[in-house]
Amino acid sequence: MLEELEQHYRQATAALAASEGREALAAWHRDTLGKKGSIYLLTRNLGALSAEERPAFGRRLNEIKAHLEADYDQRLAEAEAAALEAQMAAGALDVTLPGRRPAHGRLHITTRTLRDIYRIFGDMGFQVYRSPDVETDEMNFELLNFPPHHPAREMQDSFYTTTPGVILRTHTSAGQIRAMREYYPDPIRVVLPGMCYRNEQVTARSEMQFTQVELLAVGDDISFADLKGTLTDFARRLFGADRQTRFRASYFPFTEPSAEMDISCILCNGAGCSICKYTGWLEILGCGMVHPVVLRNGGYDPERYFGFAAGMGPERIAMLKYGIDDIRQFWANDLRFLEQF
């Protein structure tokens, strides 16, 4: 049995010496030292040996396995070194070549749209006012003329926290009360941007989180004509000087009267297409005169002061301006999409 073992050892050593490359060495290791290899299978012969022969056979078998493992490791290291050297020779760097310029980052399309909005309203005398994302139910609903259990609350299902009365804001309109209470009794011209959250089904046209921009102006001589003039000028500066606008009556609890503002379709110029559903018009924002209840809750006397408010979604505006058909792209972090803008 020892002679057979030595014969397998010589054959394995010769086969190892003839193996070139990592793949050939891996095959040799599998066929020789693997669980179904020729050397490993010799352990089955122990049962056929006498008690006197087993120790010598087992000891020699272990010595052979150790020698073969050591030789294999050495050959494998040599093969890997040779492969690395060949790879480096094939892909050698030409240090005389000019370097590659690193890719430059860019602003997210939502940020760019927000900055366009800030710039336009900033030219009109408005300033940016920040309000918190986490709001109280009172600020988000009650003080904006959404009484508890009022059906109007069904329009904006929120995300609630474990603290009673504390929610993620559903609109930036919650900042109206904070701005009015901070600036009273001075006139107000503010833009309130930020993230909003609603418990809605995510589709190509709606997301459970989105950016919104609120516009608020309060003074002692403000009319609906000021609202129309401000928003019409905004639309023409953002979408083009020849853009037409129209206002349709609508309903919002915190404004009275309320309206939706449309612009002539930026693709068909009012002729009718699939984007505007063949109406020739695209809705871009909601607006209205600040409700007397909201003015009073903000500290202003509605008999003396008047104001207007408007709310728009920068993502929706960007979708119209750049022809984007799925709002979920803004949050997908897909460079193929983001690098187009």
N, C-alpha and C positions, 0 to 999 in steps of 0.2 A: 504494500500500500504506500510505503514511503517512496518507492521508486516511481509510482504513478504520480504522486504529489510533486516530486522533483521534475518529472517530465512536463507536467502542467506549468510549473514555475518557469522552465526554460522557454516553453512556447509563449507564455504570457509576456516574458521579458522581450522576446524577439518581436512579438506583435506590437508592443509599446514602442520599441525603437523604430518600427516602420510606420507608425502613425504620425501624420503631419497635420497640423492645424487643430483648432479647438474642437471642431465638429468630429474629426476622426478620433481625437483623444476622448471625447465624451462617449462615443460609441464603444471604444475599447473599455472604458471604465464600466459601462453598463454590462458588456458581455463578459467581463472578467471578474470584477469585484462587486457587481450589483447583486440583488437578491436572487436573480436567476442566472448569475454568471458562473463560469466554469470553476473558479476557485471556491466561491461560496457553496456550490453544490457538493463539494468534497466533504463538507462537514457531515453530510448524511452517512458517510462511510464509517463514522465513529462507532455506530451501533454494531457493525460487523466485526469490529476488532476485539481482541481479548483484553482483559483488564490490564495486562502487562504492557500491551502495545499502545493503548490509548494515550497515556501521558506524552510519550515521545511524538506521536502523530499530531496531537493537539498543539503541542509546543511548536513543532516545526511549521504547522499550518498558520499559526499566529505570526511567526517570524516572517513567513513568505508574504502574508497579507500586509504586514507593516512595511516590508521592503517595497512591495509593489505600490502601496499608497504613497510612500515617499518619492519613488521614482516618477509616479504619475503627477504629483504636485509640482515637481521640478520641471517636467516636460510641459505642463500646462502653463506655468509661469513663463517659460521660454517662448511658448507659442503666443501668449498674450502680449509679451514684449515685442515680438516680431510683428504682430498685427498692428500694434500701436505705432511702431516705427514706420510701417508701410503706409498707414493712414496719414501720419504726419507728413511723410514725403509726398504723398499724392495731393494733400491739401495744404501745402506749405504756403505761408503768408508772404505776399509780396509787400515788403515794408515801404516800397516806393509809391504804392498806390495811395491816392488821397483818401482820407477818412470819410466814413458815412455820417452825414448830418443826423443827429437824433431827431426823432419825430416830435413836433411841437403839439402840446395840448391845445384845446380850444374850449370855448364856453359852450355849455349845454344849450340846446335850442330853446328850452324853457327860460333859462337865464337871459339869453339874448332877447327873447320876446319881452321879458319883464323890463329889461333895460330900455328897449324901444318905448314901452309904455311910460316908464319913469321920465324919459327925456321929453316926450311930448307934453305930458301933464306938468312937468317941471317948468317948461317954457310958459305955461299958463299960470304959474304962481303956486302950484300945489307942491307939498313936501311929503316925503315918505314917513309914515307913522307905523311902528311895529306894535303888534298886540300878541298876546300869548296863544300858543296852539291849544293848551289845556285850559279850558274855560269852565265857568260855573253855568249851571242850567239857567240861572237868573240872567246872566249877561247874554248868553247865547239865544235864549228864547223869551223869557218873561218881559224883560225891559225893551225888547224889540216887538212888543205887541203880540207875542205868542203865549197866551194864557195857558196854564196847565190844562191838559185834556182837550185843548182846542184842536179841531180837525186839521188846521194848517200845519201842525207838527208832523203829520203823516208824510209831508213832502220831504222831510229831512230826518231820516232815522240815523241816530248818532251811535258812537261807541261810548259806553259808560265805564267808569272806573269803579273800583271797590269803595271809593269814598262817595257817600251819598251827595248828589247834587253837583258832582264834578265829571265833566265829559270832555271828549275831544271835539273841538268846535266844528260845526257843520258848514260854516261860512265865515268870511272875514267881516261880515256885518256886525259881529259881536264887538269889534273894535270901535264901532261908532260911539257907543255909550262911553267907553274909556276916553276917546278923543274929546268928546264934548265936555265931559266932567273935568278933563285936564285943562282945556283951553277956555272954558267959560270965564268971563263973558265976551271974550275976543271972537272975531270972525274966524272961521275955520276953512282951510283949503288943504285937505290931506288925501293921500293915496295910501290905502291899507293893504299891503300884499301879505301873502303867507299860504301855508299849507292848510287844507281842510280835509275832513274825514267824514265819510258817510257809509253806513252799512247798506251798500247796494251791490247788485250783481255786476261783476266785471264783464264788460263787453267791449266791442271795438269803439263804442261811442261814450262809454262811462267807466270810471274807475272808482275804487273805494277810497283813494286818496288822490288829491289833485290840488293844483295851485289856483288861487283866486286873487283878484285885485278888486278892492272896494274903492269907490270914489265918494268923498263926502265934502260938501260945501254948505256952510251955515253962515247966515248974515241977516241983516235987517231989511234987505231989499233984493231978494233973490226970487226969481219966477221960473215957470216952466220954460219960458223962452231962453233963459240962461242955460238950463239943462240941455235943450235941443241944440243951441249954438255950440256949447262946449263939446258935446259928444259928436256932433256932425263934423266939427273941425278935427277932432281926434281921429275919426274914421278916415277922413280924407288925407290926413298926414301919414296915417299908418298904411292904408291900402291904395292910395293914389288920389290926386286932386280931382279927378273926374268921377269919383265914387258917389253914387246917389244913396240917400238914406231915407228911411221911413220909420215911423213910430206906431206901434199897434197897442191898443189898450190891453192891459193884463192885470194880474193881482199879485201883490206881495203884502204881507201883514204890516211891514214896517214902512211902507210908502203909500201915499194917497194924493193924487192919482198915480197909478203905476202903468208902466209901458214896457214893451219889448222893442228893441231897436234892431232893424235889419239894414243890410247894405246890399246894393246891387251886386249880383254874382260876379266874382272876380275872374271867373273863367269864361262865361258867356256874355258878360256885360248886360245882363237882364233879358237876354233872348230866350233863356230856358235851356237847361241841360240836366244830366243825371245828378250832378252834385247839388244843385239847388232844387231838385225834384220838379224841374220844369216850371218853377214859379218865378224865376228870375231874381229871387231874393235869398239872402242868407242871414240867419239870426246870429248876432254876436254878443249881445248883452241885455240885461234887464235893468230898469231904472225907474225913477219916480221922485216925487217930492216927499221929503221926510215927513212921516206921519206925526201929527201933533202930539200923540202919546209918547212917541220916541223922543221928540224934542224936549218934552217936559221931563221925561226920565233922565235925559242928559243934562238937565239944569237950565235949559233955555225956555223962555216964555213963548209959547206958540202964537200968542196974540201979537207979539212984536217981531219975533225972529222966524225966518223961513230957511229952508235948505233943500238941496237935492242930493240924491245918492244914486250910484250905479254899481253894478257888479259884473265882472267878466272873468272868463277862464283863459289864461295865457295859452294853455295847451290847445284849446279849441281855436283860438285865434291863429296860432301857429299852423294848425291843421288846415285852416282855410287859406292862409297865406302861402304855404309851401306844398299844398296838395297831399297832405298826409291822411291816410284813410283808416288808421287804427291808433287810438290814443294809448294803447298798451305799449307801443313802441317807445314812448318817452321814459318808461321805467324798466325796460328790458336790458339795459346796459350792453346793447349790441353795437359794437363799433362800426359795423357795416352800415347801420342806420345813422349813428351819431356823426360819423365823419363826412356825411353828405352836406352838412350845414356849417 
